[in-house]
Structures are given as C-alpha cells and as structure tokens.
C-alpha cells in the first residue's frame, strides 16, 4: 500500500476550497503513521521521526514510536540509510515535543552539509510493509 502525503493534501485542498458551502470534514477513523523531519541548510545530520498516531475515535490518545522501519534519504543519485538513534538519544524531538519517542528516531550523518535549494527524498518501508515516500526542496537560509 502506498501512502502519499501529497494525496492527502490534495484531498484537503479540494475539500476545503469551495467558499460557497461549508468544507467537508475529513474523518480519520483509523490509526495512521506520521513522519516528521526537518532539514536545515548547513547541517549534515538528518533526523526522521516515525510515529503511529491513534485515530481521534481511539481509546488511546497518544503517539507511539515506530521502530524497525527501513528509512533512506536520497539526493543527487546517492542514497543514505538512516539508522535508529542510539539508546537514550532523542535527536528527533525538542523540548516542545513529547519525549519518549527515541525508538522511532532514525538518523544519518551525510559527508556533506544539506544544501539550500537542493531537493531531497525520503523512502520508508514500515515494519508492516507499508511504504511512505516524500520529498522537499530545502529553502534558502
């Protein structure tokens, strides 16, 4: 199964742009996977946080780290495999974010710094076989 954030965004935009009637709600009834990563121009470290998020209708109301994923970053024809962050090191979250998600944190250190204006891709195979793909162009600093 392919999960594409762009598809979800397209549904949201199409469902919410008609100003002649109220926007259609997008009901999320199933648990889903969330992928979070921020690339900073000039940094050589790439963190990716993967969590399972409970549906709003679930009795559980928190995120759970997803371990055991195959996470790869692509740029310029090269691919880097991200490794799980070392035990006790939670480089994917900040003080404003929930702690305890280290098991879902994957990190790679590239031999060259992230470049502004460059496009990077991420390809993830989750433990259940689902595939998540995405990409971004790093803004100028």
MARBA-3410 file (N, C-alpha, C, O; in Angstrom, 1 decimal):
141
0.9,-1.2,0.0,0.0,0.0,0.0,0.9,1.2,0.0,1.9,1.3,0.8 ~ 0.6,2.2,-0.8,1.4,3.4,-0.9,0.7,4.5,-0.1,-0.5,4.7,-0.3 ~ 1.4,5.2,0.7,0.8,6.4,1.4,1.5,7.6,0.9,2.8,7.7,1.0 ~ 0.8,8.5,0.4,1.4,9.7,-0.2,0.8,10.9,0.5,-0.4,11.2,0.4 ~ 1.7,11.7,1.1,1.2,12.9,1.8,0.6,13.9,0.8,-0.4,14.6,1.1
1.1,13.9,-0.4,0.5,14.8,-1.4,-0.9,14.5,-1.7,-1.7,15.4,-2.0 ~ -1.3,13.2,-1.7,-2.6,12.8,-2.0,-3.6,13.3,-0.9,-4.7,13.8,-1.2 ~ -3.1,13.2,0.3,-3.9,13.7,1.5,-4.1,15.2,1.4,-5.1,15.7,1.6 ~ -3.0,15.9,1.0,-3.0,17.3,0.9,-4.0,17.7,-0.2,-4.8,18.7,-0.1 ~ -4.0,17.0,-1.3,-4.9,17.3,-2.5,-6.3,17.1,-2.0,-7.2,18.0,-2.4
-6.6,16.1,-1.3,-8.0,15.9,-0.8,-8.4,17.0,0.1,-9.5,17.5,0.0 ~ -7.5,17.4,1.0,-7.8,18.5,1.9,-8.1,19.8,1.2,-9.0,20.5,1.4 ~ -7.2,20.1,0.2,-7.3,21.4,-0.6,-8.6,21.3,-1.4,-9.4,22.3,-1.4 ~ -8.9,20.2,-2.0,-10.1,20.2,-2.9,-11.4,20.2,-2.0,-12.4,20.8,-2.4 ~ -11.3,19.6,-0.8,-12.5,19.6,0.1,-12.7,20.9,0.8,-13.8,21.1,1.2
-11.7,21.7,1.0,-11.8,22.9,1.8,-11.8,24.2,1.0,-11.8,25.2,1.7 ~ -11.7,24.2,-0.3,-11.5,25.5,-1.0,-12.8,26.0,-1.5,-12.8,27.2,-2.0 ~ -13.9,25.3,-1.5,-15.2,25.9,-2.0,-15.8,26.8,-1.0,-16.3,26.3,0.0 ~ -15.8,28.1,-1.2,-16.3,29.0,-0.2,-17.8,29.2,-0.3,-18.4,30.0,0.5 ~ -18.5,28.5,-1.2,-19.9,28.7,-1.3,-20.7,27.7,-0.4,-21.9,27.9,-0.2
-20.0,26.8,0.2,-20.6,25.9,1.1,-19.6,25.5,2.2,-18.4,25.7,2.0 ~ -20.0,25.0,3.3,-19.0,24.6,4.3,-18.1,23.5,3.8,-18.5,22.6,3.0 ~ -16.9,23.5,4.3,-15.9,22.5,3.9,-16.4,21.1,4.4,-17.0,21.0,5.5 ~ -16.2,20.1,3.6,-16.5,18.7,4.1,-15.4,18.3,5.1,-14.2,18.4,4.8 ~ -15.9,17.7,6.2,-14.9,17.2,7.1,-14.2,16.0,6.6,-14.8,15.2,5.9
-12.9,15.8,6.9,-12.2,14.6,6.6,-12.1,13.8,7.8,-11.4,14.1,8.8 ~ -12.8,12.7,7.9,-12.9,11.9,9.0,-11.7,10.9,9.0,-11.6,10.1,8.1 ~ -10.9,10.9,10.0,-9.8,10.0,10.2,-10.2,9.0,11.2,-10.2,9.2,12.4 ~ -10.7,7.8,10.8,-11.2,6.8,11.7,-10.2,5.7,12.0,-10.4,5.0,13.0 ~ -9.1,5.6,11.3,-8.1,4.6,11.5,-6.9,5.2,12.1,-6.6,6.4,11.9
-6.1,4.4,12.8,-4.8,4.9,13.2,-3.9,5.1,12.0,-4.2,4.5,10.9 ~ -2.9,6.0,12.0,-2.1,6.3,10.9,-0.7,6.5,11.3,-0.4,6.6,12.5 ~ 0.2,6.6,10.3,1.6,6.8,10.5,2.0,8.3,10.2,1.5,8.8,9.2 ~ 2.8,8.9,11.1,3.2,10.2,10.9,4.7,10.2,10.8,5.4,9.6,11.5 ~ 5.2,10.9,9.8,6.7,11.1,9.5,7.0,12.5,9.6,6.4,13.4,9.0
8.0,12.8,10.5,8.4,14.2,10.7,9.9,14.3,10.5,10.7,13.6,11.1 ~ 10.3,15.3,9.7,11.8,15.5,9.5,11.9,17.0,9.1,11.1,17.5,8.3 ~ 13.0,17.6,9.6,13.3,19.0,9.2,14.7,19.0,8.8,15.6,18.6,9.6 ~ 15.0,19.4,7.5,16.3,19.5,7.0,16.8,21.0,7.1,16.1,21.9,6.6 ~ 17.9,21.2,7.8,18.5,22.5,7.9,19.7,22.7,7.0,20.6,21.9,7.1
19.6,23.7,6.1,20.7,24.0,5.3,22.0,24.3,6.2,21.9,25.0,7.1 ~ 23.1,23.6,5.8,24.3,23.8,6.5,24.6,22.7,7.5,25.7,22.5,8.0 ~ 23.5,21.9,7.9,23.7,20.8,8.8,24.0,19.5,8.0,23.5,19.4,6.9 ~ 24.7,18.6,8.6,25.0,17.3,8.0,24.2,16.2,8.6,24.2,15.1,8.1 ~ 23.5,16.5,9.7,22.7,15.4,10.4,21.3,15.5,9.9,20.6,16.6,9.8
20.7,14.3,9.6,19.3,14.2,9.1,18.6,13.3,10.0,18.8,12.1,10.1 ~ 17.6,13.9,10.8,16.8,13.1,11.7,15.4,12.9,11.0,14.9,13.8,10.4 ~ 14.8,11.7,11.2,13.5,11.4,10.8,12.8,10.7,11.9,13.3,9.7,12.5 ~ 11.6,11.2,12.3,10.8,10.7,13.4,9.6,10.0,12.8,8.9,10.6,12.1 ~ 9.4,8.7,13.2,8.2,8.0,12.7,7.4,7.6,13.9,7.9,6.9,14.8
6.1,7.9,13.9,5.2,7.6,15.0,3.9,7.0,14.4,3.5,7.4,13.3 ~ 3.3,6.1,15.2,2.0,5.7,14.9,1.0,6.6,15.7,1.2,6.7,16.9 ~ 0.1,7.2,15.1,-0.9,8.1,15.7,-2.2,7.5,15.8,-2.7,7.0,14.8 ~ -2.8,7.5,17.0,-4.2,7.0,17.2,-5.2,7.8,16.5,-5.1,9.1,16.5 ~ -6.3,7.2,16.0,-7.4,7.9,15.5,-8.1,8.7,16.6,-8.0,8.4,17.8
-8.8,9.8,16.2,-9.5,10.6,17.2,-10.5,9.8,17.9,-11.0,10.1,19.0 ~ -11.0,8.7,17.3,-12.0,7.8,17.9,-11.4,6.7,18.7,-12.2,5.8,19.3 ~ -10.1,6.6,18.8,-9.5,5.5,19.6,-9.5,5.8,21.1,-9.6,7.0,21.5 ~ -9.4,4.8,21.9,-9.3,5.0,23.3,-7.9,5.5,23.7,-7.8,6.0,24.8 ~ -7.0,5.3,22.9,-5.6,5.7,23.1,-5.4,7.1,22.5,-5.8,7.3,21.3
-4.9,8.1,23.2,-4.7,9.4,22.7,-3.3,9.9,22.6,-3.0,11.0,23.0 ~ -2.4,9.1,22.1,-1.0,9.5,22.0,-0.3,8.9,20.9,-0.8,8.0,20.2 ~ 0.9,9.3,20.6,1.7,8.8,19.6,2.6,7.7,20.1,3.1,7.8,21.3 ~ 2.9,6.7,19.3,3.8,5.6,19.7,4.9,5.5,18.7,4.7,5.5,17.5 ~ 6.2,5.5,19.1,7.3,5.4,18.2,7.2,4.1,17.3,6.8,3.1,17.8
7.6,4.2,16.1,7.7,3.1,15.2,9.1,2.7,15.0,9.9,3.4,14.3 ~ 9.5,1.5,15.5,10.8,1.0,15.3,10.8,-0.1,14.3,9.8,-0.6,13.9 ~ 12.0,-0.4,13.7,12.1,-1.5,12.7,11.8,-1.1,11.3,11.6,-1.9,10.5 ~ 11.8,0.2,11.0,11.5,0.7,9.7,12.8,0.8,8.9,13.9,1.0,9.5 ~ 12.7,0.7,7.6,13.8,0.9,6.7,13.7,2.3,6.1,12.8,2.6,5.4
14.6,3.2,6.5,14.5,4.6,6.2,15.7,5.0,5.3,16.9,4.8,5.7 ~ 15.4,5.6,4.2,16.5,6.0,3.3,16.3,7.5,2.8,15.2,7.9,2.4 ~ 17.4,8.2,2.7,17.3,9.6,2.2,18.1,9.6,0.9,19.1,9.0,0.7 ~ 17.5,10.3,-0.1,18.1,10.4,-1.4,18.4,11.8,-1.8,17.6,12.7,-1.6 ~ 19.5,12.0,-2.5,19.9,13.3,-3.0,21.0,13.1,-4.1,22.0,12.4,-3.9
20.8,13.7,-5.3,21.8,13.7,-6.3,22.3,12.3,-6.7,23.4,12.1,-7.1 ~ 21.3,11.3,-6.8,21.7,10.0,-7.2,22.3,9.1,-6.1,22.5,7.9,-6.4 ~ 22.5,9.7,-4.9,23.0,8.9,-3.8,21.9,8.6,-2.8,20.9,9.3,-2.7 ~ 22.1,7.5,-2.1,21.1,7.2,-1.0,21.9,6.9,0.3,22.9,6.2,0.3 ~ 21.3,7.4,1.4,21.8,7.1,2.7,20.8,6.4,3.5,19.6,6.7,3.5
21.2,5.3,4.2,20.4,4.5,5.1,20.5,5.2,6.4,21.5,5.4,7.0 ~ 19.3,5.5,7.0,19.3,6.1,8.3,19.2,5.0,9.3,18.5,4.0,9.1 ~ 19.9,5.1,10.4,20.0,4.1,11.5,19.2,4.6,12.7,19.0,5.8,12.9 ~ 18.6,3.7,13.5,17.9,4.1,14.7,18.9,4.9,15.6,20.1,4.6,15.7 ~ 18.4,5.9,16.2,19.2,6.8,17.1,19.7,5.9,18.2,19.0,5.0,18.7
20.9,6.2,18.7,21.5,5.4,19.9,20.5,5.4,21.0,19.8,6.4,21.3 ~ 20.6,4.4,21.8,19.7,4.3,23.0,19.9,5.5,23.9,21.0,5.9,24.2 ~ 18.8,6.1,24.3,18.8,7.2,25.2,19.0,8.6,24.5,18.9,9.6,25.1 ~ 19.3,8.5,23.2,19.5,9.8,22.5,18.2,10.1,21.6,17.8,9.3,20.8 ~ 17.6,11.2,21.9,16.3,11.5,21.2,16.6,12.8,20.4,16.1,13.9,20.8
17.3,12.6,19.3,17.7,13.8,18.4,16.5,14.2,17.5,16.7,15.2,16.8 ~ 15.4,13.5,17.6,14.3,13.9,16.7,13.3,14.8,17.3,12.4,15.3,16.6 ~ 13.4,15.0,18.6,12.4,15.9,19.3,13.1,17.0,20.0,14.3,17.0,20.2 ~ 12.3,18.0,20.4,12.8,19.2,21.1,12.1,19.3,22.4,11.2,18.4,22.7 ~ 12.4,20.2,23.2,11.7,20.4,24.5,10.2,20.6,24.3,9.4,20.3,25.2
9.8,21.2,23.2,8.4,21.5,23.0,7.6,20.2,22.5,6.4,20.2,22.5 ~ 8.3,19.2,22.1,7.7,18.0,21.6,7.6,16.9,22.7,8.4,17.0,23.7 ~ 6.8,15.9,22.5,6.7,14.8,23.5,8.0,14.1,23.6,8.7,13.9,22.6 ~ 8.4,13.7,24.8,9.6,12.9,25.0,9.2,11.4,24.9,8.0,11.1,24.8 ~ 10.2,10.6,24.9,9.9,9.1,24.9,9.7,8.6,23.5,9.2,7.4,23.4
10.0,9.3,22.5,9.8,8.8,21.1,11.1,8.4,20.4,11.2,8.2,19.2 ~ 12.2,8.2,21.2,13.5,7.9,20.7,13.5,6.6,19.8,14.2,6.5,18.9 ~ 12.7,5.7,20.2,12.6,4.4,19.4,12.2,4.6,18.0,12.4,3.7,17.2 ~ 11.5,5.7,17.7,11.1,6.0,16.3,11.9,7.0,15.6,11.6,7.5,14.6 ~ 13.1,7.3,16.2,14.0,8.3,15.7,15.1,7.6,14.9,15.8,6.7,15.4
15.3,8.0,13.6,16.3,7.5,12.7,17.2,8.7,12.3,16.7,9.8,12.0 ~ 18.5,8.4,12.2,19.4,9.5,12.0,20.5,9.0,11.0,20.9,7.9,11.0 ~ 20.9,10.0,10.1,22.1,9.7,9.3,22.9,11.0,9.3,22.4,12.1,9.4 ~ 24.2,10.8,9.2,25.2,11.9,9.0,25.7,11.8,7.6,26.4,10.9,7.3 ~ 25.5,12.9,6.9,26.0,12.9,5.5,27.4,13.5,5.4,27.8,14.2,6.3
28.1,13.1,4.4,29.5,13.6,4.3,29.6,15.0,3.9,30.6,15.7,4.0 ~ 28.5,15.6,3.4,28.4,17.0,3.0,27.1,17.6,3.6,26.2,16.9,3.8 ~ 27.2,18.9,3.9,26.1,19.5,4.5,24.8,19.6,3.6,25.0,19.6,2.4 ~ 23.7,19.7,4.2,22.4,19.9,3.5,22.5,21.2,2.7,23.0,22.2,3.3 ~ 22.1,21.2,1.5,22.3,22.4,0.6,21.0,23.1,0.4,20.0,22.5,0.1
20.9,24.4,0.6,19.8,25.2,0.3,19.5,25.1,-1.2,20.4,25.2,-2.0 ~ 18.2,25.0,-1.6,17.8,24.9,-3.0,17.9,23.5,-3.5,17.4,23.3,-4.6 ~ 18.4,22.6,-2.8,18.5,21.2,-3.2,17.3,20.4,-2.8,16.6,20.7,-1.9 ~ 16.9,19.4,-3.7,15.8,18.6,-3.4,16.2,17.2,-2.8,17.1,16.6,-3.4 ~ 15.6,16.8,-1.7,15.9,15.5,-1.1,14.6,14.7,-1.0,13.5,15.2,-0.9
14.8,13.4,-1.1,13.7,12.5,-1.0,13.9,11.6,0.2,15.0,11.3,0.7 ~ 12.8,11.0,0.7,12.8,10.0,1.8,11.9,8.9,1.4,10.8,9.1,0.9 ~ 12.4,7.7,1.5,11.7,6.4,1.2,11.7,5.6,2.4,12.8,5.2,2.9 ~ 10.5,5.2,2.9,10.4,4.4,4.1,9.6,3.2,3.9,8.5,3.2,3.3 ~ 10.1,2.0,4.3,9.3,0.8,4.4,9.0,0.5,5.9,10.0,0.2,6.6
7.8,0.6,6.2,7.4,0.4,7.6,7.4,-1.1,7.9,7.4,-2.0,7.0 ~ 7.5,-1.5,9.2,7.6,-2.9,9.6,6.4,-3.8,9.0,6.6,-4.9,8.8 ~ 5.3,-3.2,8.8,4.1,-3.9,8.3,4.2,-4.0,6.7,3.3,-4.6,6.1 ~ 5.2,-3.4,6.1,5.3,-3.5,4.7,4.8,-2.3,3.9,5.0,-2.1,2.7 ~ 4.0,-1.4,4.6,3.5,-0.2,4.0,4.7,0.7,3.6,5.8,0.7,4.2
4.5,1.5,2.5,5.6,2.3,2.0,5.2,3.8,2.2,4.0,4.2,1.8 ~ 6.1,4.6,2.7,5.9,6.1,2.8,7.0,6.7,2.0,8.1,6.4,2.1 ~ 6.6,7.7,1.1,7.6,8.4,0.3,7.3,9.9,0.5,6.2,10.3,0.7 ~ 8.3,10.7,0.3,8.2,12.1,0.4,9.4,12.8,-0.1,10.4,12.2,-0.4 ~ 9.3,14.1,-0.2,10.5,14.9,-0.7,10.3,16.4,-0.4,9.2,16.8,-0.1
11.4,17.1,-0.4,11.3,18.5,-0.1,12.5,19.2,-0.8,13.5,18.6,-1.0 ~ 12.3,20.5,-1.1,13.4,21.3,-1.5,13.7,22.2,-0.4,12.8,22.9,0.2 ~ 15.0,22.2,0.1,15.4,23.0,1.2,15.4,24.5,0.9,16.0,24.9,-0.1 ~ 14.7,25.3,1.7,14.6,26.7,1.4,16.0,27.4,1.6,16.8,26.9,2.4 ~ 16.2,28.5,1.0,17.4,29.3,1.2,17.3,29.9,2.6,16.3,30.2,3.2
18.5,30.0,3.2,18.6,30.5,4.6,18.5,32.0,4.7,18.5,32.6,5.7
END
